[in-house]
Amino acid sequence: MNRMVEDFAVMLGRTPDKPAHCTPEATRMLAAKRTPEAVIERRRCIAGEKDHKPNHFWRNWRWVSIIAVNLLFVLSYRIDIQVVEGALTASRFVGFHMADLNSALQVMLAYKHVVINLVIGTGTVLIFWLLLGGRSFCAWVCPYHLLSEIAEQVHLKLAAKKIVGDHALHRGTRTVLWLVFAGLAIVTGYTVFEVISPVGILSRAFTYGASLALLWVAFLLVIEIVYSRRFWCRYICPIGLTYGVVGAFSPVRVVYDMEKCLHEGKCRKVCLVPHVLGMTRLGYASDVKRAVGADCTRCGMCVEVCPSRALRFEIKGLDKLL
Amino acid sequence: MIDQDRRRLIRSLLFGAAVTNAALAGYLPVVRRSYVRLRPPGALEEHEFLAACIKCGQCVQVCPVKAIKLADAGDGFGLGVPHIEARTQACDFSCDAVQCVLACPTGALSHDLSKKEQVRMGVAVLSNPDGCLARQGRGFSGPARGAAFPGIHRYSEINRWKPIPIADHPYQLDLCDLCVRECPITGAIRIERLDEHRATPVVEKACVGCGMCEMICPAEPPAITIDIRGTWEARS
């Protein structure tokens, strides 16, 4: 339970710390990893994996998923195939109500009245993402995530040439903004956040046609390229936090195996939310096997990049079942 | 390190405030009332409507005459909220059963109503009486809004199920009564004789403010328009 509280605090903005208590196995393994022979062996292993090229298996499937979902919305209207009608904020999937959790929350707080259709829509989506990993919404559905990933590649290329730098914000910013936007919805009685939500803006633009609001999305992407890597998704987006909370209880997750880990930190370099991989630093794992925290978007980039397969996807309970 | 932390904190405060302000800028067009929008049938009172609408556009998708549009960033908190520009394309209840209301997932288009007669979007008023052809004793021939007008309307006598372009349905009238003729609500508007040659449309209590009369009116600017969210009681 303590671990869950710890994971939660890290999601809200706390910097992951060295664990106060480790399991005896983890203590023993850490001691074994710190012996001079083990260090030499680890360096040898790292040197031997020079030509490990990460495949893009998960990324490719993710991009297919994002494009397919958003295309379904567009085609449902444009050529009337009627699979999923509406926008990402709320829709009907073959007739069943679906509502984005954050948009629904904004409406509930602003309107202070909930009709049964919205309860059904929100409940359905809540159960869906509870099962599939919360922030997996971000990595597998959100259209802004895909644009932001491309902007990130541009940012990294420019940063490598020292043309731009990465200016980090405190991760607690997102938590504060989540509270601010919830508070503003209650006080003003308007869905204030929806004005700047790139998810809603993009989703509506795809289906109903371009709008001036797209300039805001373009502006965010420019900030991410020239000033702060993954600015919106990392430090601002309250939608991410909403889904993160849901994901805290999800059986679909990435798990870490300390025994296989060579502690190179490649995973943290590619990760959108590297704080969830805090345990991959030598001496930071409280157990020999750890589930990656709730803020994880289940994008699978760490799984792809890890040369020693210390990180992998797991569905909790499924291995026992099979 | 301390200096770096402080800079990061200041940066966080600045960007956090900037993002919040960007969203709150949406307040401006709303408090200034810089726009008045004709909302789809069943829309709640304006403030509640903006709160309850989840900005998904499902109402847009079900409308058979594509009357409903989503607003752009200029509407502030109204971004992504549906409205109708009656002069361009009015709601003519071609769907029969207020489909947009049924499609609305949040009740922003209130599920309290189920018939077109219960709708109150506003009320039609003779805002430009001098432009009215009937009041001038004139007839009308040809397509109501010209050959290039893209608006569509369901003519029950031609096709009960499919709306057709107004441009494809020319008229030949001795005395113009288009607003009465094409009104989708029974008893909402009637034509009253002023003298031997002239007549005037008279809006009745049953008017729901759909804007069909505003769309079909051949005068430019239209003789009859919708007083958005106005009521018949207040106008008479």
Boltz contact constraints between the chains, C-beta under 6 A:
constraints:
  - contact:
      token1: [A, 77]
      token2: [B, 61]
      max_distance: 6.0
  - contact:
      token1: [A, 85]
      token2: [B, 58]
      max_distance: 6.0
  - contact:
      token1: [A, 85]
      token2: [B, 61]
      max_distance: 6.0
  - contact:
      token1: [A, 86]
      token2: [B, 56]
      max_distance: 6.0
  - contact:
      token1: [A, 86]
      token2: [B, 58]
      max_distance: 6.0
  - contact:
      token1: [A, 87]
      token2: [B, 56]
      max_distance: 6.0
  - contact:
      token1: [A, 87]
      token2: [B, 57]
      max_distance: 6.0
  - contact:
      token1: [A, 89]
      token2: [B, 54]
      max_distance: 6.0
  - contact:
      token1: [A, 89]
      token2: [B, 55]
      max_distance: 6.0
  - contact:
      token1: [A, 89]
      token2: [B, 56]
      max_distance: 6.0
  - contact:
      token1: [A, 90]
      token2: [B, 54]
      max_distance: 6.0
  - contact:
      token1: [A, 90]
      token2: [B, 56]
      max_distance: 6.0
  - contact:
      token1: [A, 90]
      token2: [B, 105]
      max_distance: 6.0
  - contact:
      token1: [A, 97]
      token2: [B, 105]
      max_distance: 6.0
  - contact:
      token1: [A, 103]
      token2: [B, 54]
      max_distance: 6.0
  - contact:
      token1: [A, 107]
      token2: [B, 54]
      max_distance: 6.0
  - contact:
      token1: [A, 107]
      token2: [B, 106]
      max_distance: 6.0
  - contact:
      token1: [A, 110]
      token2: [B, 51]
      max_distance: 6.0
  - contact:
      token1: [A, 111]
      token2: [B, 51]
      max_distance: 6.0
  - contact:
      token1: [A, 111]
      token2: [B, 52]
      max_distance: 6.0
  - contact:
      token1: [A, 115]
      token2: [B, 107]
      max_distance: 6.0
  - contact:
      token1: [A, 117]
      token2: [B, 105]
      max_distance: 6.0
  - contact:
      token1: [A, 118]
      token2: [B, 105]
      max_distance: 6.0
  - contact:
      token1: [A, 118]
      token2: [B, 106]
      max_distance: 6.0
  - contact:
      token1: [A, 121]
      token2: [B, 105]
      max_distance: 6.0
  - contact:
      token1: [A, 168]
      token2: [B, 8]
      max_distance: 6.0
  - contact:
      token1: [A, 169]
      token2: [B, 11]
      max_distance: 6.0
  - contact:
      token1: [A, 169]
      token2: [B, 12]
      max_distance: 6.0
  - contact:
      token1: [A, 170]
      token2: [B, 8]
      max_distance: 6.0
  - contact:
      token1: [A, 170]
      token2: [B, 9]
      max_distance: 6.0
  - contact:
      token1: [A, 170]
      token2: [B, 12]
      max_distance: 6.0
  - contact:
      token1: [A, 173]
      token2: [B, 12]
      max_distance: 6.0
  - contact:
      token1: [A, 173]
      token2: [B, 16]
      max_distance: 6.0
  - contact:
      token1: [A, 177]
      token2: [B, 16]
      max_distance: 6.0
  - contact:
      token1: [A, 180]
      token2: [B, 20]
      max_distance: 6.0
  - contact:
      token1: [A, 189]
      token2: [B, 51]
      max_distance: 6.0
  - contact:
      token1: [A, 190]
      token2: [B, 50]
      max_distance: 6.0
  - contact:
      token1: [A, 190]
      token2: [B, 51]
      max_distance: 6.0
  - contact:
      token1: [A, 190]
      token2: [B, 77]
      max_distance: 6.0
  - contact:
      token1: [A, 192]
      token2: [B, 23]
      max_distance: 6.0
  - contact:
      token1: [A, 193]
      token2: [B, 23]
      max_distance: 6.0
  - contact:
      token1: [A, 194]
      token2: [B, 55]
      max_distance: 6.0
  - contact:
      token1: [A, 195]
      token2: [B, 23]
      max_distance: 6.0
  - contact:
      token1: [A, 195]
      token2: [B, 26]
      max_distance: 6.0
  - contact:
      token1: [A, 195]
      token2: [B, 79]
      max_distance: 6.0
  - contact:
      token1: [A, 196]
      token2: [B, 22]
      max_distance: 6.0
  - contact:
      token1: [A, 196]
      token2: [B, 23]
      max_distance: 6.0
  - contact:
      token1: [A, 200]
      token2: [B, 55]
      max_distance: 6.0
  - contact:
      token1: [A, 204]
      token2: [B, 80]
      max_distance: 6.0
  - contact:
      token1: [A, 208]
      token2: [B, 57]
      max_distance: 6.0
  - contact:
      token1: [A, 208]
      token2: [B, 70]
      max_distance: 6.0
  - contact:
      token1: [A, 211]
      token2: [B, 72]
      max_distance: 6.0
  - contact:
      token1: [A, 212]
      token2: [B, 72]
      max_distance: 6.0
  - contact:
      token1: [A, 212]
      token2: [B, 73]
      max_distance: 6.0
  - contact:
      token1: [A, 213]
      token2: [B, 73]
      max_distance: 6.0
  - contact:
      token1: [A, 213]
      token2: [B, 79]
      max_distance: 6.0
  - contact:
      token1: [A, 236]
      token2: [B, 19]
      max_distance: 6.0
